[in-house]
Amino acid sequence: KYSNGGIYDNYEVDETSFRGDFLKGCGDVLDKQLLAVAWEHKLPDAAIEYGRALLEAANTAELSPVDTHPGFLVRLGLVKAAERFPLSEQIDIVREAGRWYIFWGERGHPIRAWF
């Protein structure tokens, strides 16, 4: 559903790829630390662990949505608001990413971050 396959001219990226950039727009679901590690290589066990953490974050966000009002500096126009997807889409993206990490990790595949 959120594949990066076929959108790059210079790179061979198939439909099984999932870039961490999708997660950048999910700041209402993911904290900065969980987001930052999306750009780290992971051995299979770490991929499964990260996938579970993503699923937990999605479940938490669904049960206890955060206040998404813009901050004080954004309201004053001093800082640009971070671009984010609607909360329901953020939860869906994070769930899909969690399932993706678990799927490949359980099959013994390391996850190699691509920048």
N, C-alpha and C positions, 0 to 999 in steps of 0.2 A: 504494500500500500504506500509506503514511503521510501521507495527505492531511488537510488541515484543512478541506476543503470540507464545507459543510452543518452545521458544529457551532456556528456563531455566529448568534444571533438578529438582531443589529443590523447585520450587515455582509454584503455580498455576497462570499462567498468560495467559489470553485468548486473542483472536484476536482483542478485542476492546481496548487493552492497548496501550499506547503510552508513551514511556519513554523520558524524557527530554534530555537524552544522544544524541538523534538524532540531537538536536539543537546545540550541542557543535561544530559540524562541519559547522555551518552556520554563522561564524563570519563576512562574507561579507554582510550579510543581517541584522543581529541582533547586536545591541549595547550590551555592557556588562551588563547594568542594565536590559534590557528586557530579556536577557539570564538568568541572576541570579534568577529572580523570577519564572523561570520554575520549580524550586525545592521547591516551597512554596505551601502549601495546599490552595485551593480556594473554597469559597462558590459559588453557581451557578452564582450570579450576577458578582462576580469577575472573574469567568471563562469566561463568555461572554465578559467582558471588555478586558481581556487578549487575547482572541481569536481575537477580533477586532484589537487590537494593533499588533498582529502577521500578520494579513492580510494586515494591512496598511504598515508594514515594508516590506513585500514581494512585494507589489505594488510599493513602493518607490524604492526598489532595481531594479525592472524590468524597471522602467522608467528612473532611474538615477543610473546606475551601478557604484560602487565604484572602485577605482584603487586598484587592487589586487597584485601589485608588492611587493615583500618581503621587509621588513624594512632594515635599514642600518646594525643593529647587526646581522640579519639573513644572509645578503649578506657577512658579514665578517666571518661567521661561529661561532660566539660567542653565538648565541641563536638559538635553533631549531625552525623552522617555525611551527606554529599551523597547525594541519591536518585539511583540509577543503575539502568539496565536491565541485565539479564544480558549478559555480554560478547558472546555470539553475536548478541544482538539489537542491541547497540550497533554492532557491525560492520555488520550489515545496514542499520541506519538511516543510518549514515555513508555506506555505498555508495550507497544510494538517493538521498541528498542530493547526492552527487558526480555521479551520473548525471543528476539533475534539473538541476543547474547547467550541466553540459556540454550537455545537450539544448537548453535554452533559449538558452544563449549561442551555440551553433553556428547557431542560427536567427535570430541578430541581435537577440534580445530583451535589453534591460537588466533587471537584477534590482532591484526596488525593495523595500527592507526595509519591513516593516509591523510597527508596534509595538502 
